[in-house]
């Protein structure tokens, strides 16, 4: 997996990762770049492809270029045409359409929070990118579930309430299901693998409603953690009264979900919101503070690695 600032894909790298690499380079350039030139540079120095001046390796480059172009076209199709890049010059050139609209900003954030080292570099300009992603995921959950839906953040970005049990107790009261929260004094989780909780109820405020537990992941090291969120175990551990309907599992990731193995991975994760599904359900307006903080976080990274 290539990482900002100096990572480079290789010949075996997937078209999805190559597309991210092309997007990042076009974003840095704030304009257009040749995909063929982009591919040739790292491949020529790779020990997997030897250029000896005799063999014609043009087909290898063209095949990889076609794979990347196809992936980029899919991205445009899967984001309601809100994708901030476009192919030109017979699909040999990628252009970044730089503007200040919400969809472009959020896509930049998702790309950068995938490719940055989110263990060491998540804090930019005093702002934690992982907390921003939790807040963004909460906005997406409400947009997805629609009218009369609600969401609360159980994860670390909820700073209004101190303590996991206090947060969960307040959320359970708002939902109207779950009863009292068990103490388990010797157990001290931070969020017990649940970052956001969404629900959609009725005016009558009675039980029997949709509840969804969401896990949020930035970076690229999350595929071995897809099964961490266990809704049954969470409810049995913490709720004195079980919800009428088993909560849905949601998985939010800033990266793309692996397309070649989408179904088996989705079976592990539950309801998937990857980068493109997030853009698909991004509302036309988000919380002003969240918008400002995302913009500040992205600007700091781009200043650092320009």
CORDABEL-V638585 format. One record per pair of residues at least 4 apart in sequence whose C-alpha atoms are under 7 Angstrom apart, sorted by the first residue. I is the first residue (numbers start at 1). J is the second residue. Records with the same first field share a line. If there is no record, write none. Layout:
I=J  J
//
This chain:
2=7  8  9  115
3=7  115  116  117
4=115  116
5=305
8=42
9=13  18
10=42  43  46
11=43  48
13=17  18
14=18
15=19  67  68  71
16=20  71
17=21
18=22  68
19=23  68  71  72
20=24
21=25
22=26
23=27
24=28
25=29
26=30  31  32  33  94  95  96
27=96
28=306
30=96  98
31=95  96
32=93  94  95  96
33=93  94  95
34=38  92  93  94
35=39  65  92  93  94
36=40  65  92
37=41
39=43  61
40=44  61
41=45
42=46
43=49
44=49  51
57=61
58=62
59=63
60=64
61=65
62=66
63=67
64=68
65=69
66=70
67=71
68=72
69=73  91
70=74
71=75
72=76
73=77
74=78
75=79  83
76=80  81  82  83
77=81
78=276
79=83  276  279  280
80=280
82=103
84=96  97  104
85=94  95  96  97
86=94  95  96
87=91  93  94  95
88=92  93  94
89=93
99=104
100=104  105
101=105
102=106
103=107  279
104=108
105=109  295
106=110
107=111
108=112
109=113  294  298
110=114  254  255  275
111=115  254
112=116
113=118  129  218  219  254
114=218  219  220  254  255
115=219
116=121  219
117=121  219
118=122  218  219
122=128  129  130
123=127  128  129
124=128  297  300
125=297  300
127=297
128=132
129=133
130=134  218
131=135  156  157
132=136  290  294
133=137
134=138  157  195  216
135=139
136=140
137=141  252
138=142  151  196
139=143
140=144  278  281  282
141=145  198
142=146  149  150  151
143=281  283
144=281
145=149
148=200  201
149=199  200  201
150=198  199  200
151=196  197  198  199
152=171  196  197  198
153=158  195  196  197
154=158  167  168  191  194  195  196  197
155=191  194  195  196
161=166  167
162=166
163=167
164=168  190  191
165=169  181
166=170
167=171
168=172
169=173  180  181
170=174
171=175
172=176  177  178  179
173=177
175=199
176=207
177=207  243
178=239  240  241  242  243
179=239  240  241
180=239  240
181=238  239  240
182=238  239  240
191=195
193=215  228  229
194=213  214  215  229
195=214  215  216
196=213  214  215
197=212  213  214
198=211  212  213
199=210  211  212
200=209  210  211
201=205  209  210
207=244
208=244  245
209=245
210=245  247
211=247  248
212=247  248  249  250
213=247  248  249  250
214=249  250  251
215=250  251  252
216=251  252  253
217=222  252  253  254
218=253  254  255
219=255
220=255
222=226
226=268  269
227=268  269
230=234
231=235  247  249
232=236
233=237
234=238
235=239  242
249=270  271
250=269  270  271  272
251=269  270  271  272  273
252=272  273  274
253=273  274  275
254=274  275
255=274  275
256=274  275  276
257=262  274
258=262
261=265
262=266
263=267
264=268
265=269
266=270  272
273=277  278
274=278
275=279
276=280
277=281
278=282
286=291
287=291
288=292
289=293
290=294
291=295
292=296
293=297
294=298
295=299
296=300
297=301
298=302
299=303
300=304
301=305
302=306
//
